């Protein structure tokens, strides 16, 4: 895979080996890419259409290509744009292994939500909540503070979107939550408020309401 511009210090990783090409050879490769790729308008970076031959099947020694199949590369401008459109996998073999007749076209399909930005279906919920609130004008980046009682992936999704879009995010949760989860949330920039484990989720909810009331009180002053 070509990783940089035409520079004698460029290193190319291919087939698990690192190659330091000569400037002349690198120029030839770049010329080949320019001739065989369909580059988009520089002002529109939403997608890139290139021949798989110049991406996958470039022969290092001869510059020969063997495949002209085109493919669409999904290039987004912000991480939350990667939420959704996760891959599907055909699991019909599981049906057949349990004696289900699939000759009539019956299929079992799995959706791999674990391949989302935060590895959870709750990525969709987090983005949907914030998108809808922004659309209605209820929240404003840099001004609104997001407060949520959570002990799971919903909080991670909200923290992820909040960091991307410039919201301060405060999450309340029982102190019994794992250290790994708390570290992940803090790495996303949230303020993590722990509540007594004896009060469980209701305690976290009560604390979130208390924080919201206190923030509203500050705005009224």
C-alpha positions as semicolon CSV with decimal commas, in nm:
position;residue;x (nm);y (nm);z (nm)
1;X;0,000;0,000;0,000
2;X;0,143;0,338;-0,101
3;X;0,159;0,545;0,214
4;X;0,305;0,882;0,119
5;X;0,414;1,115;-0,159
6;X;0,720;1,092;-0,378
7;X;1,007;1,115;-0,133
8;X;1,327;0,907;-0,110
9;X;1,252;0,830;0,256
10;X;0,911;0,676;0,188
11;X;0,865;0,316;0,303
12;X;0,608;0,088;0,147
13;X;0,449;-0,202;0,334
14;X;0,343;-0,492;0,115
15;X;0,290;-0,860;0,188
16;X;0,424;-0,812;0,539
17;X;0,759;-0,674;0,413
18;X;0,889;-0,319;0,428
19;X;1,054;-0,192;0,110
20;X;1,254;0,129;0,072
21;X;1,218;0,218;-0,296
22;X;1,445;0,438;-0,504
23;X;1,312;0,779;-0,601
24;X;1,295;0,680;-0,967
25;X;1,099;0,362;-0,901
26;X;0,860;0,548;-0,671
27;X;0,797;0,807;-0,942
28;X;0,709;0,525;-1,183
29;X;0,461;0,379;-0,934
30;X;0,298;0,718;-0,880
31;X;0,270;0,774;-1,255
32;X;0,108;0,432;-1,285
33;X;-0,145;0,521;-1,014
34;X;-0,230;0,851;-1,179
35;X;-0,289;0,677;-1,511
36;X;-0,507;0,393;-1,379
37;X;-0,699;0,560;-1,094
38;X;-1,007;0,781;-1,122
39;X;-0,932;1,054;-0,872
40;X;-1,230;1,256;-0,732
41;X;-1,275;1,631;-0,729
42;X;-1,034;1,757;-0,455
43;X;-1,319;1,960;-0,307
44;X;-1,522;1,643;-0,249
45;X;-1,341;1,395;-0,027
46;X;-1,649;1,185;0,054
47;X;-1,546;0,901;-0,173
48;X;-1,263;0,768;-0,383
49;X;-1,310;0,541;-0,680
50;X;-0,998;0,359;-0,788
51;X;-0,920;0,041;-0,973
52;X;-0,838;-0,247;-0,746
53;X;-0,553;-0,320;-0,984
54;X;-0,363;-0,012;-0,871
55;X;-0,450;-0,072;-0,507
56;X;-0,409;-0,449;-0,477
57;X;-0,235;-0,601;-0,777
58;X;0,051;-0,365;-0,857
59;X;0,351;-0,579;-0,946
60;X;0,649;-0,420;-0,768
61;X;0,905;-0,539;-1,023
62;X;0,722;-0,492;-1,354
63;X;0,436;-0,251;-1,274
64;X;0,205;-0,506;-1,439
65;X;-0,162;-0,509;-1,344
66;X;-0,403;-0,798;-1,380
67;X;-0,738;-0,681;-1,242
68;X;-0,949;-0,385;-1,356
69;X;-1,244;-0,429;-1,121
70;X;-1,351;-0,096;-0,967
71;X;-1,453;-0,058;-0,604
72;X;-1,589;0,219;-0,384
73;X;-1,387;0,327;-0,080
74;X;-1,592;0,481;0,199
75;X;-1,405;0,789;0,325
76;X;-1,584;0,997;0,589
77;X;-1,508;1,336;0,742
78;X;-1,592;1,251;1,105
79;X;-1,597;0,930;1,313
80;X;-1,973;0,932;1,380
81;X;-2,034;0,903;1,004
82;X;-1,909;0,545;1,039
83;X;-2,203;0,454;1,263
84;X;-2,445;0,224;1,082
85;X;-2,407;0,041;0,752
86;X;-2,224;-0,237;0,935
87;X;-2,151;-0,557;0,737
88;X;-2,390;-0,849;0,709
89;X;-2,294;-1,215;0,718
90;X;-2,500;-1,508;0,592
91;X;-2,558;-1,754;0,878
92;X;-2,791;-1,986;0,689
93;X;-2,561;-2,280;0,762
94;X;-2,679;-2,256;1,123
95;X;-3,036;-2,305;1,007
96;X;-2,944;-2,609;0,802
97;X;-2,743;-2,756;1,088
98;X;-3,061;-2,743;1,300
99;X;-3,271;-2,909;1,033
100;X;-3,437;-2,599;0,889
101;X;-3,522;-2,625;0,519
102;X;-3,362;-2,330;0,334
103;X;-3,445;-2,449;-0,018
104;X;-3,730;-2,194;-0,031
105;X;-3,481;-1,906;0,011
106;X;-3,505;-1,871;0,387
107;X;-3,195;-1,696;0,522
108;X;-3,049;-1,612;0,861
109;X;-2,836;-1,298;0,848
110;X;-2,616;-1,156;1,123
111;X;-2,536;-0,784;1,145
112;X;-2,187;-0,715;1,278
113;X;-2,250;-0,417;1,504
114;X;-1,922;-0,496;1,679
115;X;-1,752;-0,336;1,377
116;X;-1,898;0,006;1,460
117;X;-1,670;0,282;1,596
118;X;-1,728;0,183;1,961
119;X;-1,806;-0,185;1,893
120;X;-2,169;-0,169;2,003
121;X;-2,520;-0,133;1,861
122;X;-2,557;0,154;2,111
123;X;-2,345;0,366;1,874
124;X;-2,664;0,409;1,674
125;X;-2,859;0,521;1,980
126;X;-2,594;0,771;2,089
127;X;-2,572;0,934;1,748
128;X;-2,949;0,931;1,699
129;X;-3,013;1,104;2,033
130;X;-2,765;1,382;1,965
131;X;-2,858;1,421;1,596
132;X;-3,227;1,460;1,684
133;X;-3,160;1,707;1,966
134;X;-2,937;1,915;1,737
135;X;-3,198;1,906;1,461
136;X;-3,460;2,043;1,701
137;X;-3,225;2,311;1,830
138;X;-3,231;2,172;2,184
139;X;-2,854;2,150;2,225
140;X;-2,556;2,353;2,103
141;X;-2,192;2,238;2,085
142;X;-1,970;2,426;2,327
143;X;-2,267;2,543;2,535
144;X;-2,486;2,246;2,625
145;X;-2,375;1,999;2,892
146;X;-2,494;1,642;2,833
147;X;-2,582;1,452;3,151
148;X;-2,671;1,082;3,145
149;X;-2,705;0,809;3,410
150;X;-2,546;0,504;3,253
151;X;-2,351;0,194;3,332
152;X;-2,303;0,057;2,982
153;X;-2,244;0,110;2,614
154;X;-2,498;0,392;2,584
155;X;-2,268;0,609;2,792
156;X;-1,968;0,515;2,579
157;X;-2,159;0,605;2,261
158;X;-2,272;0,939;2,403
159;X;-1,920;1,019;2,523
160;X;-1,782;0,934;2,179
161;X;-2,025;1,163;1,995
162;X;-1,995;1,438;2,257
163;X;-1,619;1,449;2,221
164;X;-1,641;1,461;1,844
165;X;-1,888;1,750;1,839
166;X;-1,762;1,960;2,127
167;X;-2,007;1,888;2,410
168;X;-1,915;1,855;2,774
169;X;-2,049;1,521;2,893
170;X;-2,117;1,414;3,254
171;X;-2,202;1,051;3,321
172;X;-2,323;0,914;3,653
173;X;-2,288;0,546;3,740
174;X;-2,258;0,313;4,038
175;X;-1,907;0,279;4,180
176;X;-1,928;-0,095;4,114
177;X;-1,868;-0,039;3,743
178;X;-1,542;-0,191;3,615
179;X;-1,225;0,016;3,614
180;X;-1,175;-0,064;3,242
181;X;-1,511;0,093;3,155
182;X;-1,441;0,400;3,365
183;X;-1,097;0,445;3,206
184;X;-1,250;0,420;2,859
185;X;-1,508;0,686;2,943
186;X;-1,249;0,919;3,089
187;X;-1,030;0,872;2,782
188;X;-1,325;1,004;2,580
189;X;-1,321;1,320;2,791
190;X;-1,626;1,270;3,013
191;X;-1,667;1,372;3,375
192;X;-1,734;1,044;3,552
193;X;-1,946;1,082;3,869
194;X;-1,968;0,766;4,081
195;X;-2,259;0,689;4,313
196;X;-2,277;0,437;4,602
197;X;-2,305;0,081;4,477
198;X;-2,581;0,017;4,731
199;X;-2,815;0,255;4,544
200;X;-2,740;0,088;4,208
201;X;-2,892;0,246;3,895
202;X;-3,165;0,445;4,079
203;X;-2,887;0,620;4,269
204;X;-2,711;0,713;3,946
205;X;-3,040;0,845;3,805
206;X;-3,102;1,057;4,115
207;X;-2,749;1,200;4,094
208;X;-2,795;1,286;3,725
209;X;-3,116;1,475;3,807
210;X;-2,934;1,659;4,085
211;X;-2,658;1,765;3,845
212;X;-2,910;1,885;3,586
213;X;-3,092;2,094;3,848
214;X;-2,768;2,247;3,963
215;X;-2,664;2,333;3,604
216;X;-3,007;2,487;3,535
217;X;-2,973;2,689;3,855
218;X;-2,638;2,827;3,741
219;X;-2,790;2,933;3,408
220;X;-3,075;3,116;3,585
221;X;-2,836;3,325;3,797
